[in-house]
């Protein structure tokens, strides 16, 4: 089973590169974030033609939104809302074998890493704390679950182009990294990508639109993740990040992350 996650930054605007990715990588399950479309306007027909006949979408106009698209049977499980907001940042579906698939879009957090001065950053920290508590409350050593998405945090020093320069930049601050670690520990999640790409190796999944030449500068961050519960760890077979997609026509600032399971 091949699972891919991608913050697509508007699924309708970038439908052509999603179709290209599907043709090249052939994921069995594709998880999108920042779809930026209400459910009634989601482009179901193109995905139907491509064989993704099982779909679960949670979207809103212009902002946020997550989608689960699958060639495998997929049972919709709804989605949770946190921080008193109905902002479509989580979708849950059940795959064959009772495997839970959770698609997350964690708040970006704005530009100022101070929860007192920046409500967006406060929202991000609260979101992490609430999801941590949610996972901890439902912990089971037998649970087969996959958590994917744009978690908007680069936890390792090698997940950013400069650990020293980004320590006070939102997405790599110590308080965010600590919050993400607590969320990961809440269900003993395994970082599937770092199982195959060593933590010592620099790895990014996002490059800013602000760079004149993103490839030459290569100032990236690894914000997109795929985790599995320990019950699925032995099934992990491979992982990759499709860096080349950042250079496609009308690209997202994120690229797809792919994990294969036996």
C-alpha positions in Angstrom: 0.0 0.0 0.0 1.4 3.3 -1.0 0.3 6.4 0.9 1.1 10.0 0.0 0.5 13.2 1.7 0.6 16.7 0.1 -0.3 20.2 1.1 -1.6 21.1 -2.3 -2.5 24.8 -1.6 -5.8 24.7 -3.6 -6.7 21.4 -5.2 -8.7 23.1 -8.0 -5.9 25.5 -8.9 -3.3 22.7 -9.0 -5.3 19.8 -10.3 -3.0 19.3 -13.2 0.1 18.6 -11.0 -2.0 16.3 -8.8 -2.8 14.3 -11.9 0.8 14.4 -12.9 1.9 13.1 -9.5 -0.7 10.3 -9.6 0.6 9.2 -13.1 4.2 9.2 -11.9 3.9 7.8 -8.3 0.6 5.9 -8.4 -0.3 6.2 -4.7 -3.1 3.9 -3.5 -4.2 6.6 -1.0 -3.6 10.3 -1.5 -4.1 12.7 1.4 -4.3 16.4 0.6 -4.3 19.4 2.9 -5.2 23.1 2.2 -7.7 22.0 -0.4 -9.4 25.4 -0.1 -12.8 24.3 -1.4 -16.2 23.6 0.1 -17.3 20.0 -0.1 -20.0 20.6 -2.7 -17.3 22.2 -5.0 -14.6 19.6 -4.6 -13.4 18.2 -8.0 -14.7 14.7 -7.5 -15.0 13.7 -11.2 -11.3 13.9 -12.1 -10.4 11.7 -9.2 -13.2 9.3 -10.0 -11.7 8.9 -13.5 -8.3 8.2 -12.1 -9.6 5.4 -10.0 -10.0 7.1 -6.6 -13.5 6.0 -6.2 -13.4 6.2 -2.4 -13.2 9.7 -1.1 -13.7 11.5 2.2 -13.4 15.3 2.1 -13.8 18.0 4.7 -13.5 21.5 3.3 -14.4 25.1 3.6 -14.3 28.1 1.3 -10.9 29.6 0.5 -9.1 28.2 3.6 -7.8 24.9 5.1 -9.5 21.7 4.1 -8.4 18.1 4.0 -9.2 15.2 1.6 -8.6 11.4 1.6 -8.7 9.9 -1.8 -8.3 6.1 -2.2 -8.3 3.3 -4.7 -8.8 1.0 -1.8 -12.1 0.7 0.1 -12.4 3.6 2.5 -15.0 4.0 5.2 -15.5 7.6 6.3 -15.0 8.3 10.0 -15.8 12.0 10.0 -13.3 14.3 11.7 -12.5 16.1 14.9 -12.6 19.9 15.5 -10.3 21.4 18.1 -9.9 24.8 19.8 -13.6 25.6 19.4 -13.2 26.0 15.7 -14.9 24.2 12.8 -12.0 24.8 10.4 -11.6 21.4 8.7 -8.2 20.4 9.9 -8.7 16.7 10.4 -10.3 13.8 8.5 -10.5 10.2 9.6 -11.2 7.1 7.4 -10.9 3.4 7.9 -8.8 1.4 5.5 -9.0 -2.4 4.9 -7.8 -4.3 7.9 -9.3 -1.8 10.3 -6.4 0.7 9.8 -7.2 4.2 10.8 -6.0 6.9 8.5 -5.8 10.4 10.0 -5.2 13.4 7.8 -4.1 16.6 9.7 -3.5 20.2 8.9 -1.9 21.8 11.9 -2.3 25.7 12.1 0.7 27.5 10.7 1.0 29.9 13.6 1.6 33.2 12.0 5.0 35.0 12.1 5.6 35.9 15.8 6.5 33.0 18.1 4.8 34.5 21.1 1.4 33.2 22.2 0.6 36.4 24.2 1.3 38.7 21.2 0.2 36.4 18.4 -3.3 34.7 18.6 -2.3 32.5 15.7 0.6 31.1 17.5 -1.5 30.6 20.6 -4.0 28.7 18.5 -1.2 26.4 17.1 0.1 25.5 20.6 -3.4 24.9 21.9 -4.2 22.7 18.8 -1.1 20.6 19.6 -2.0 20.2 23.2 -5.6 19.2 22.5 -4.7 16.7 19.8 -2.0 15.3 22.2 -4.6 14.8 24.9 -7.0 13.2 22.4 -4.5 10.6 21.2 -3.3 9.9 24.8 -6.9 9.3 25.9 -7.5 6.6 23.2 -4.1 4.9 23.4 -4.0 1.2 22.6 -0.9 -0.8 21.9 -2.9 -2.7 19.3 -4.2 0.3 17.4 -3.3 0.3 13.7 -3.2 3.9 12.7 -1.5 6.2 10.3 -1.2 9.9 10.9 -0.3 12.1 7.9 -0.3 15.7 7.0 1.1 19.1 7.1 2.0 19.4 10.7 3.7 22.7 10.1 6.7 21.9 12.4 10.2 20.8 11.4 11.4 18.9 14.5 15.0 17.9 13.8 18.0 20.2 13.2 18.4 18.5 9.9 14.7 19.2 9.0 15.6 22.9 8.4 18.3 24.7 6.3 19.7 26.4 9.4 18.9 25.2 12.9 20.6 28.2 14.5 18.9 30.8 12.3 15.5 29.3 12.6 15.3 28.7 16.4 13.2 31.8 16.8 11.2 31.3 13.5 7.7 29.8 13.7 7.8 26.1 12.7 11.2 25.3 14.4 11.0 27.0 17.8 11.7 24.9 20.8 8.2 25.2 22.2 6.7 23.9 18.9 9.2 21.1 18.6 8.4 20.1 22.2 4.7 20.2 21.5 5.1 18.0 18.4 7.2 15.5 20.4 4.5 15.2 23.0 1.9 14.6 20.3 4.1 11.9 18.8 4.7 10.3 22.2 1.0 10.3 23.0 0.5 7.2 20.9 4.2 6.2 20.5 4.1 7.1 16.8 7.0 6.1 14.6 8.3 8.7 12.1 8.0 6.5 9.0 10.1 8.7 6.7 13.0 8.9 9.1 13.0 5.1 9.3 14.4 5.1 5.7 16.1 8.5 5.4 18.5 8.8 8.3 18.0 11.7 10.8 21.5 12.8 10.0 20.5 13.6 6.4 19.0 17.0 5.6 15.4 16.6 4.3 12.8 19.2 3.4 9.3 19.1 2.1 8.6 22.9 1.9 10.3 25.8 0.2 9.0 29.3 0.4 7.5 31.1 -2.6 9.5 34.2 -1.5 12.8 32.7 -2.8 13.8 34.0 -6.3 15.4 30.6 -7.0 14.1 28.0 -4.5 16.4 25.2 -5.8 19.6 27.3 -5.7 18.9 28.7 -2.2 17.5 25.3 -1.0 16.3 26.9 2.3 13.7 24.3 3.0 11.9 22.8 6.0 10.4 19.4 6.6 6.8 20.3 7.6 5.0 17.3 6.1 5.0 14.0 8.0 3.8 10.4 8.0 3.7 8.5 11.3 2.5 5.0 12.1 1.6 3.4 15.4 4.0 0.7 16.6 1.5 -2.0 15.5 2.2 -1.0 11.9 6.0 -0.3 12.2 7.0 -3.7 11.0 5.0 -3.1 7.8 7.0 -0.1 6.7 8.8 -0.8 3.4 10.0 2.5 2.0 9.7 6.3 2.1 10.6 9.2 -0.2 10.0 12.9 -0.7 9.4 14.1 -4.2 11.5 17.2 -4.2 11.2 17.7 -8.0 7.5 18.5 -7.7 8.5 21.9 -6.2 9.7 22.8 -9.7 6.6 21.8 -11.6 4.3 24.3 -13.3 2.2 26.3 -10.9 3.6 24.4 -7.9 2.6 24.2 -4.3 5.2 25.3 -1.9 5.0 21.8 -0.4 5.9 18.5 -2.2 4.5 15.0 -1.8 5.8 12.7 0.9 5.4 9.0 0.2 5.5 5.9 2.4 5.1 2.3 1.3 3.7 -0.4 3.6 3.9 -4.2 3.0 
